[in-house]
Amino acid sequence: MRLTTKGRFAVTAMLDLALRNGEGPVTLAGISERQQISLSYLEQLFGKLRRYGLVESVRGPGGGYFLAHDLDKIVVADIIRAVDESIDATRCGGEANCHDNKPCMTHELWMTLNCKIYEYLNSVSLAQLVAGQNAQDQEGAADKGHALKAPLGKMVSA
């Protein structure tokens, strides 16, 4: 089981967009530069995010993307689903045909883990991630001489 770069980059890009919420449309070029993600890759991801209804776009000069919903209405699980990312701990893809077309001995264990992962990702909203990032930025400004930053687990309380 692993979350691929597609899911990671989509969440990162959506957080970047959320941090600029209310400032007008955000360009993919800006996100690309800030997050060091290929512009063409972002174009693919944002096409999927738009089709899923998480972002809206404005064309032309001054155009870009903005969130289609309030920060507290968009959860990490939605972002990952939007880009066709699958987080699955089973070997069989949830088909229950792991061993000779039958579930393996640990199938239920891995299915339960899948449920717990999605339960957690459904509980983390962009609003929480923004609040955590803002707190981390404030902490970094207060501790300018320190190189260590708060880990994500500290930022998000679910």
Buried (B, 14 or more C-beta within 10 A) or exposed (E): EEBEEBBBBBBBBBBBBBBBBEEEBBBBEBBBEBEEBEEEBBEBBBEBBBEBEBBEBEEEEEEBBBBBEEBEEBBBBBBBBBBEBEBBBBBBEBEBBBEEEEBBEBBEEBBEBBEEBBEBBEBBBBBBBBBBBEEBEEBBEEEEEEEEEEEEEEBBEE
